[in-house]
Each structure stands twice: as structure tokens, then as C-alpha cells.
């Protein structure tokens, strides 16, 4: 074989390799696109099943209005939280479904569902929605060996999923079992669907919980910074998260879930809770919860 034929042969092999690689990638892409994802109705049916298995009512006690966080590095401007109006809530469960779709909460196998072991970040306790209270003095965060469970300066008890090793210490130390351990590889089992591209699907073996729709707050903060950079807002303006709503609050037909900033006098959360009596589960009353309940008037 002379030099010209050798080069020609090498070129032919290279072209065939490229074609085969493209073909292989295309085939893999086709397979990936055909992986089954559950229909919306399955998520709706699971919420109905979970509501039919609702746990006993919460044991609520009176608490003061949440104030500034007493943790190192806490913001003096922002502390986000929610208040659930028990006088308005009718227990419809739309908040649970909205949270599941917003945060890509996976379904569970039938055997787990039969035992009432769902991944829902919002539960129905009695006839009221219940989720992580984002305690200012969170016992779950104190026992996390990797720092995956941590507190943001703005008052959110957050999860860094890539750090979570699945020790489950946080779940064991939560007095109201607000955290859920992901026992299953939901995408592989066809139990997960990414309704919202802004929220990643979580891996098997991590703890999950309500995030107070952290991604919405992050988006709003970025928009605010962009306006500052463009000169559309005053130089002294501070971001307060005004106008942001969680998915559960947005979906509530009775407007029974209020989201806002406990440290902002202009926040609807502050304005609409001023003359209301606030409550928290007895187990959390001394842990400075950011998510509270209200009923009656002062």
C-alpha cells in the first residue's frame, strides 16, 4: 500500500467512525426520548390517596410573630416564611399538587403508597396543609454531618442535595417528620417527571423537603440586581422579595396561604397577620418557626 492509499484508508475509517458515533448517539437519544414518564393524572390520583390517609390534626399553641433570625450572618432585612389561615383553608389539597408539579416531587411505588410513605413536600395534617416550618433554630441542621442541611441568611432551611449522603440524621431529629427520604430511583422506575426545568430531579438516597420555592426567590433577586445594574432602580434600594409567591400560595383558591417577608412592613404576610393570632405545632413552638398558622383575631 502506497502513501496515498494509506491516507485514503485512514480517512475512510475515520469517516465511518464518525458516522457510527452519530448513529449511536441518535439511537441513544431516541431511546432516552422514549423513556416513559408518568401522566399528570397519576400525580393527581396520588395526592387524592395521600389526602385520604391524612394524619391526625396538629396540636397547635400560640406563638409570637416571627422576628429577625438569631443566627450568625442572618439578614436584617429579609426573613421569608408563610402563614396558613385555618379560618379560610378548606383542605382542598390543591397546594399539594401545585408543590409536586413545581418541584418535580416524584411518585412512589404502590407498596410505599399503601403504607402512606409519600414524597410530598406538603402533607395534609387533619384538614390543614403542613410542610417544613423553616425553623430559625432548626434541629435538623445541627445534626447534619456534611452541612447539606443549612440555613440561608434570608431564613430558609435549605438543602444542598449534592452534599447529602443520606445519613437521615436530619429526619430523625425533626420533631414533626417534615423531611422525606428518597428510597427509590424514581426516574429509572418511571415515577418521576420534570414538570419544571428550573428544579432538578433528586437522586436516590437523599433527604427532600419544602424549599419555600427557593428558585423563585433566586430569580426575583437576579431580576432586581439586573435592574440595579441598568439604573432602573435607585442605588439605595434593597431587595425584599416583594411580589414573590410560592407555588402552594399561588394555587390556593381561598388565598389561605400567605408568603412573604416577616421583616418587611410592606409585605402582605406582615400586613395580613398583624391582627391575627399565630400558632405553631407544639413540638416546634420553641424552635422559632418561619411557617406558622393563624386563626381568629386579636
C-alpha positions as a LaTeX table, in Angstrom:
\begin{tabular}{lrrr}
\hline
Residue & $x$ (\AA) & $y$ (\AA) & $z$ (\AA) \\
\hline
Unk1 & 0.00 & 0.00 & 0.00 \\
Unk2 & 1.49 & 3.34 & $-1.02$ \\
Unk3 & 1.24 & 6.55 & 0.98 \\
Unk4 & $-1.82$ & 7.85 & $-0.90$ \\
Unk5 & $-3.81$ & 4.64 & $-0.40$ \\
Unk6 & $-2.83$ & 4.55 & 3.26 \\
Unk7 & $-4.12$ & 8.09 & 3.85 \\
Unk8 & $-7.29$ & 7.29 & 1.91 \\
Unk9 & $-7.91$ & 4.18 & 4.03 \\
Unk10 & $-7.37$ & 6.09 & 7.27 \\
Unk11 & $-9.76$ & 8.79 & 6.13 \\
Unk12 & $-12.40$ & 6.19 & 5.27 \\
Unk13 & $-12.07$ & 4.57 & 8.72 \\
Unk14 & $-12.35$ & 7.98 & 10.41 \\
Unk15 & $-15.49$ & 8.87 & 8.44 \\
Unk16 & $-17.08$ & 5.52 & 9.25 \\
Unk17 & $-16.27$ & 6.05 & 12.93 \\
Unk18 & $-17.90$ & 9.45 & 12.88 \\
Unk19 & $-20.98$ & 8.14 & 11.13 \\
Unk20 & $-21.27$ & 5.23 & 13.54 \\
Unk21 & $-20.81$ & 7.55 & 16.52 \\
Unk22 & $-23.50$ & 9.90 & 15.28 \\
Unk23 & $-25.79$ & 6.98 & 14.60 \\
Unk24 & $-25.11$ & 5.57 & 18.04 \\
Unk25 & $-25.80$ & 8.94 & 19.67 \\
Unk26 & $-29.00$ & 9.29 & 17.67 \\
Unk27 & $-30.15$ & 5.85 & 18.75 \\
Unk28 & $-29.37$ & 6.59 & 22.38 \\
Unk29 & $-31.21$ & 9.90 & 22.05 \\
Unk30 & $-34.24$ & 8.12 & 20.60 \\
Unk31 & $-34.22$ & 5.64 & 23.48 \\
Unk32 & $-33.91$ & 8.44 & 26.04 \\
Unk33 & $-36.79$ & 10.35 & 24.46 \\
Unk34 & $-38.99$ & 7.26 & 24.60 \\
Unk35 & $-38.44$ & 6.62 & 28.32 \\
Unk36 & $-41.85$ & 6.57 & 29.93 \\
Unk37 & $-42.81$ & 9.48 & 32.16 \\
Unk38 & $-45.95$ & 9.34 & 34.30 \\
Unk39 & $-49.08$ & 11.15 & 33.21 \\
Unk40 & $-50.38$ & 14.12 & 35.19 \\
Unk41 & $-53.36$ & 12.07 & 36.33 \\
Unk42 & $-51.08$ & 9.75 & 38.27 \\
Unk43 & $-49.82$ & 12.68 & 40.31 \\
Unk44 & $-53.39$ & 13.87 & 40.87 \\
Unk45 & $-54.51$ & 10.40 & 41.96 \\
Unk46 & $-51.59$ & 10.05 & 44.36 \\
Unk47 & $-52.48$ & 13.36 & 46.03 \\
Unk48 & $-56.06$ & 12.15 & 46.50 \\
Unk49 & $-54.79$ & 8.92 & 48.02 \\
Unk50 & $-52.47$ & 10.80 & 50.37 \\
Unk51 & $-55.30$ & 13.06 & 51.49 \\
Unk52 & $-57.49$ & 10.05 & 52.23 \\
Unk53 & $-54.74$ & 8.88 & 54.60 \\
Unk54 & $-54.32$ & 12.26 & 56.28 \\
Unk55 & $-52.72$ & 12.13 & 59.69 \\
Unk56 & $-54.32$ & 13.41 & 62.88 \\
Unk57 & $-54.74$ & 17.13 & 63.39 \\
Unk58 & $-51.88$ & 19.31 & 64.56 \\
Unk59 & $-51.52$ & 20.19 & 68.23 \\
Unk60 & $-51.20$ & 23.96 & 67.90 \\
Unk61 & $-50.09$ & 26.50 & 70.51 \\
Unk62 & $-49.88$ & 30.29 & 70.36 \\
Unk63 & $-46.59$ & 31.91 & 69.35 \\
Unk64 & $-45.34$ & 35.48 & 68.81 \\
Unk65 & $-44.82$ & 36.93 & 65.34 \\
Unk66 & $-41.51$ & 35.73 & 63.85 \\
Unk67 & $-38.77$ & 38.34 & 64.02 \\
Unk68 & $-35.16$ & 38.67 & 62.94 \\
Unk69 & $-33.17$ & 35.44 & 62.95 \\
Unk70 & $-30.77$ & 34.86 & 65.82 \\
Unk71 & $-28.11$ & 33.03 & 63.82 \\
Unk72 & $-24.67$ & 34.22 & 62.64 \\
Unk73 & $-24.78$ & 36.03 & 59.32 \\
Unk74 & $-28.56$ & 36.43 & 59.32 \\
Unk75 & $-30.05$ & 39.20 & 57.18 \\
Unk76 & $-31.55$ & 42.17 & 58.99 \\
Unk77 & $-33.82$ & 42.87 & 56.01 \\
Unk78 & $-35.26$ & 39.52 & 55.00 \\
Unk79 & $-36.77$ & 36.52 & 56.68 \\
Unk80 & $-39.11$ & 34.65 & 54.36 \\
Unk81 & $-41.93$ & 32.49 & 55.62 \\
Unk82 & $-45.62$ & 31.73 & 55.38 \\
Unk83 & $-48.83$ & 31.86 & 57.38 \\
Unk84 & $-51.65$ & 29.38 & 56.74 \\
Unk85 & $-55.10$ & 30.77 & 57.52 \\
Unk86 & $-57.06$ & 27.96 & 59.15 \\
Unk87 & $-60.24$ & 30.06 & 59.00 \\
Unk88 & $-60.01$ & 30.18 & 55.20 \\
Unk89 & $-58.46$ & 26.81 & 54.29 \\
Unk90 & $-60.99$ & 24.20 & 53.16 \\
Unk91 & $-58.49$ & 21.34 & 52.83 \\
Unk92 & $-58.88$ & 21.02 & 49.05 \\
Unk93 & $-55.30$ & 19.78 & 48.56 \\
Unk94 & $-54.55$ & 21.93 & 45.50 \\
Unk95 & $-51.49$ & 23.24 & 47.30 \\
Unk96 & $-50.05$ & 19.72 & 47.49 \\
Unk97 & $-50.41$ & 19.10 & 43.76 \\
Unk98 & $-49.05$ & 22.55 & 42.90 \\
Unk99 & $-45.97$ & 21.90 & 45.06 \\
Unk100 & $-45.42$ & 18.49 & 43.46 \\
Unk101 & $-45.52$ & 19.92 & 39.94 \\
Unk102 & $-43.43$ & 22.99 & 40.74 \\
Unk103 & $-40.70$ & 20.99 & 42.48 \\
Unk104 & $-40.83$ & 17.77 & 40.44 \\
Unk105 & $-41.72$ & 15.71 & 43.50 \\
Unk106 & $-41.69$ & 12.05 & 42.37 \\
Unk107 & $-44.37$ & 9.41 & 42.74 \\
Unk108 & $-43.73$ & 6.40 & 44.96 \\
Unk109 & $-44.23$ & 2.67 & 44.28 \\
Unk110 & $-47.64$ & 1.22 & 45.13 \\
Unk111 & $-46.33$ & $-0.57$ & 48.21 \\
Unk112 & $-44.99$ & 2.70 & 49.63 \\
Unk113 & $-48.25$ & 4.50 & 48.85 \\
Unk114 & $-50.23$ & 1.79 & 50.65 \\
Unk115 & $-48.11$ & 2.47 & 53.75 \\
Unk116 & $-48.64$ & 6.23 & 53.44 \\
Unk117 & $-44.97$ & 6.85 & 52.65 \\
Unk118 & $-45.19$ & 9.60 & 50.03 \\
Unk119 & $-42.50$ & 12.03 & 48.90 \\
Unk120 & $-44.86$ & 15.03 & 49.04 \\
Unk121 & $-43.25$ & 18.14 & 50.50 \\
Unk122 & $-46.70$ & 19.26 & 51.66 \\
Unk123 & $-48.76$ & 16.89 & 53.81 \\
Unk124 & $-52.32$ & 17.16 & 54.99 \\
Unk125 & $-52.41$ & 17.00 & 58.77 \\
Unk126 & $-56.04$ & 16.81 & 59.71 \\
Unk127 & $-57.60$ & 19.31 & 57.30 \\
Unk128 & $-54.65$ & 21.69 & 57.09 \\
Unk129 & $-51.60$ & 21.70 & 54.79 \\
Unk130 & $-48.32$ & 21.13 & 56.59 \\
Unk131 & $-44.72$ & 21.46 & 55.44 \\
Unk132 & $-41.24$ & 22.20 & 56.79 \\
Unk133 & $-41.50$ & 25.17 & 59.17 \\
Unk134 & $-38.04$ & 26.53 & 58.31 \\
Unk135 & $-37.23$ & 26.92 & 61.99 \\
Unk136 & $-34.79$ & 29.63 & 62.98 \\
Unk137 & $-33.30$ & 27.19 & 65.47 \\
Unk138 & $-33.58$ & 24.12 & 63.23 \\
Unk139 & $-32.69$ & 20.84 & 64.99 \\
Unk140 & $-32.27$ & 19.08 & 61.63 \\
Unk141 & $-29.39$ & 21.34 & 60.63 \\
Unk142 & $-27.47$ & 20.79 & 63.86 \\
Unk143 & $-27.03$ & 17.06 & 63.25 \\
Unk144 & $-26.24$ & 17.02 & 59.52 \\
Unk145 & $-22.69$ & 15.57 & 59.19 \\
Unk146 & $-21.97$ & 17.17 & 55.81 \\
Unk147 & $-23.61$ & 20.60 & 56.02 \\
Unk148 & $-26.16$ & 19.61 & 53.37 \\
Unk149 & $-28.89$ & 20.86 & 55.71 \\
Unk150 & $-28.13$ & 24.55 & 56.22 \\
Unk151 & $-29.77$ & 27.89 & 56.86 \\
Unk152 & $-29.67$ & 30.80 & 54.41 \\
Unk153 & $-29.27$ & 34.40 & 55.62 \\
Unk154 & $-32.83$ & 35.05 & 54.40 \\
Unk155 & $-34.40$ & 32.49 & 56.73 \\
Unk156 & $-34.75$ & 29.39 & 54.59 \\
Unk157 & $-33.81$ & 25.97 & 55.88 \\
Unk158 & $-32.19$ & 24.77 & 52.69 \\
Unk159 & $-30.85$ & 21.52 & 51.24 \\
Unk160 & $-27.66$ & 21.06 & 49.21 \\
Unk161 & $-28.52$ & 17.74 & 47.58 \\
Unk162 & $-25.05$ & 17.10 & 46.18 \\
Unk163 & $-23.68$ & 17.14 & 49.71 \\
Unk164 & $-26.35$ & 14.87 & 51.19 \\
Unk165 & $-25.06$ & 11.39 & 51.99 \\
Unk166 & $-28.39$ & 10.05 & 53.17 \\
Unk167 & $-27.47$ & 9.65 & 56.83 \\
Unk168 & $-31.08$ & 10.55 & 57.73 \\
Unk169 & $-29.92$ & 12.20 & 60.95 \\
Unk170 & $-31.86$ & 15.33 & 59.97 \\
Unk171 & $-35.08$ & 13.39 & 59.50 \\
Unk172 & $-34.67$ & 11.64 & 62.83 \\
Unk173 & $-34.07$ & 14.98 & 64.57 \\
Unk174 & $-37.09$ & 16.74 & 63.05 \\
Unk175 & $-39.82$ & 16.61 & 65.71 \\
Unk176 & $-42.62$ & 16.68 & 63.13 \\
Unk177 & $-41.15$ & 14.43 & 60.39 \\
Unk178 & $-41.28$ & 17.14 & 57.74 \\
Unk179 & $-38.38$ & 15.64 & 55.76 \\
Unk180 & $-38.74$ & 12.77 & 53.27 \\
Unk181 & $-36.03$ & 10.25 & 52.42 \\
Unk182 & $-35.79$ & 9.29 & 48.76 \\
Unk183 & $-35.68$ & 5.47 & 48.88 \\
Unk184 & $-36.25$ & 4.96 & 45.16 \\
Unk185 & $-34.56$ & 5.73 & 41.86 \\
Unk186 & $-37.71$ & 7.42 & 40.61 \\
Unk187 & $-36.58$ & 8.25 & 37.02 \\
Unk188 & $-35.42$ & 4.67 & 36.47 \\
Unk189 & $-38.73$ & 3.32 & 37.81 \\
Unk190 & $-40.76$ & 5.69 & 35.64 \\
Unk191 & $-42.05$ & 7.56 & 38.70 \\
Unk192 & $-40.53$ & 10.99 & 38.04 \\
Unk193 & $-41.37$ & 13.76 & 35.63 \\
Unk194 & $-39.65$ & 17.12 & 35.29 \\
Unk195 & $-42.59$ & 19.49 & 35.02 \\
Unk196 & $-40.37$ & 22.43 & 35.99 \\
Unk197 & $-36.96$ & 22.69 & 34.28 \\
Unk198 & $-35.72$ & 25.11 & 36.94 \\
Unk199 & $-35.77$ & 22.42 & 39.61 \\
Unk200 & $-33.55$ & 19.34 & 39.22 \\
Unk201 & $-34.70$ & 15.79 & 39.83 \\
Unk202 & $-33.13$ & 14.46 & 43.01 \\
Unk203 & $-31.07$ & 11.30 & 43.29 \\
Unk204 & $-31.93$ & 8.19 & 45.24 \\
Unk205 & $-30.62$ & 8.33 & 48.80 \\
Unk206 & $-31.12$ & 12.00 & 49.68 \\
Unk207 & $-33.46$ & 13.85 & 52.01 \\
Unk208 & $-36.06$ & 16.13 & 50.45 \\
Unk209 & $-38.22$ & 18.88 & 51.93 \\
Unk210 & $-40.07$ & 22.12 & 51.25 \\
Unk211 & $-37.71$ & 24.80 & 49.92 \\
Unk212 & $-40.20$ & 27.70 & 50.07 \\
Unk213 & $-39.73$ & 27.74 & 46.29 \\
Unk214 & $-36.16$ & 28.99 & 46.67 \\
Unk215 & $-35.72$ & 29.12 & 42.88 \\
Unk216 & $-38.47$ & 31.75 & 42.62 \\
Unk217 & $-36.73$ & 33.91 & 45.19 \\
Unk218 & $-33.42$ & 33.49 & 43.39 \\
Unk219 & $-34.98$ & 34.51 & 40.07 \\
Unk220 & $-36.53$ & 37.60 & 41.65 \\
Unk221 & $-33.24$ & 38.58 & 43.30 \\
Unk222 & $-31.45$ & 38.26 & 39.95 \\
Unk223 & $-34.06$ & 40.44 & 38.22 \\
Unk224 & $-33.67$ & 43.05 & 40.94 \\
Unk225 & $-29.87$ & 43.08 & 40.57 \\
Unk226 & $-30.27$ & 43.42 & 36.80 \\
Unk227 & $-32.49$ & 46.47 & 37.28 \\
Unk228 & $-29.95$ & 47.99 & 39.66 \\
Unk229 & $-27.18$ & 47.45 & 37.10 \\
Unk230 & $-29.32$ & 49.01 & 34.37 \\
Unk231 & $-30.13$ & 52.02 & 36.54 \\
Unk232 & $-33.83$ & 51.15 & 36.62 \\
Unk233 & $-33.84$ & 51.09 & 40.43 \\
Unk234 & $-32.35$ & 53.50 & 42.92 \\
Unk235 & $-28.83$ & 52.83 & 44.16 \\
Unk236 & $-30.00$ & 52.55 & 47.79 \\
Unk237 & $-32.82$ & 50.13 & 47.04 \\
Unk238 & $-32.65$ & 46.78 & 48.82 \\
Unk239 & $-34.09$ & 43.51 & 47.61 \\
Unk240 & $-37.02$ & 42.40 & 49.80 \\
Unk241 & $-38.60$ & 39.68 & 47.67 \\
Unk242 & $-41.83$ & 41.62 & 47.21 \\
Unk243 & $-44.29$ & 40.07 & 44.78 \\
Unk244 & $-42.84$ & 36.54 & 45.03 \\
Unk245 & $-45.27$ & 33.73 & 45.83 \\
Unk246 & $-44.68$ & 30.06 & 46.47 \\
Unk247 & $-46.44$ & 27.56 & 44.22 \\
Unk248 & $-48.74$ & 26.46 & 47.05 \\
Unk249 & $-49.77$ & 30.04 & 47.86 \\
Unk250 & $-50.35$ & 30.79 & 44.18 \\
Unk251 & $-52.56$ & 27.71 & 43.75 \\
Unk252 & $-54.74$ & 28.20 & 46.84 \\
Unk253 & $-58.26$ & 29.16 & 45.68 \\
Unk254 & $-59.11$ & 30.52 & 49.14 \\
Unk255 & $-55.93$ & 32.62 & 49.47 \\
Unk256 & $-55.34$ & 30.76 & 52.72 \\
Unk257 & $-51.56$ & 30.56 & 52.28 \\
Unk258 & $-49.65$ & 33.82 & 52.63 \\
Unk259 & $-46.00$ & 34.03 & 51.63 \\
Unk260 & $-43.76$ & 36.97 & 52.33 \\
Unk261 & $-41.05$ & 38.63 & 54.36 \\
Unk262 & $-41.51$ & 38.76 & 58.14 \\
Unk263 & $-39.12$ & 41.73 & 58.34 \\
Unk264 & $-40.80$ & 43.87 & 55.67 \\
Unk265 & $-43.66$ & 46.06 & 56.87 \\
Unk266 & $-44.94$ & 46.31 & 53.28 \\
Unk267 & $-45.13$ & 42.54 & 52.85 \\
Unk268 & $-48.68$ & 41.11 & 52.63 \\
Unk269 & $-47.53$ & 38.48 & 55.13 \\
Unk270 & $-46.90$ & 41.15 & 57.77 \\
Unk271 & $-49.90$ & 43.28 & 56.91 \\
Unk272 & $-52.42$ & 40.43 & 56.91 \\
Unk273 & $-51.17$ & 38.77 & 60.09 \\
Unk274 & $-50.99$ & 41.90 & 62.27 \\
Unk275 & $-54.33$ & 41.34 & 63.97 \\
Unk276 & $-54.41$ & 37.56 & 63.77 \\
Unk277 & $-53.49$ & 35.01 & 66.44 \\
Unk278 & $-50.50$ & 32.93 & 65.30 \\
Unk279 & $-49.88$ & 29.29 & 66.12 \\
Unk280 & $-47.28$ & 26.58 & 65.58 \\
Unk281 & $-47.23$ & 22.85 & 66.31 \\
Unk282 & $-46.40$ & 22.34 & 69.98 \\
Unk283 & $-43.22$ & 20.45 & 69.03 \\
Unk284 & $-41.91$ & 23.49 & 67.08 \\
Unk285 & $-43.12$ & 26.37 & 69.24 \\
Unk286 & $-39.69$ & 26.88 & 70.87 \\
Unk287 & $-37.74$ & 26.46 & 67.63 \\
Unk288 & $-38.64$ & 29.84 & 66.08 \\
Unk289 & $-40.63$ & 28.59 & 63.03 \\
Unk290 & $-40.96$ & 30.77 & 59.92 \\
Unk291 & $-44.05$ & 28.90 & 58.65 \\
Unk292 & $-46.94$ & 29.38 & 61.05 \\
Unk293 & $-50.72$ & 29.01 & 61.25 \\
Unk294 & $-53.32$ & 31.60 & 62.10 \\
Unk295 & $-56.95$ & 31.75 & 63.14 \\
Unk296 & $-59.21$ & 34.24 & 64.85 \\
Unk297 & $-58.34$ & 37.85 & 65.62 \\
Unk298 & $-56.59$ & 39.62 & 68.46 \\
\hline
\end{tabular}
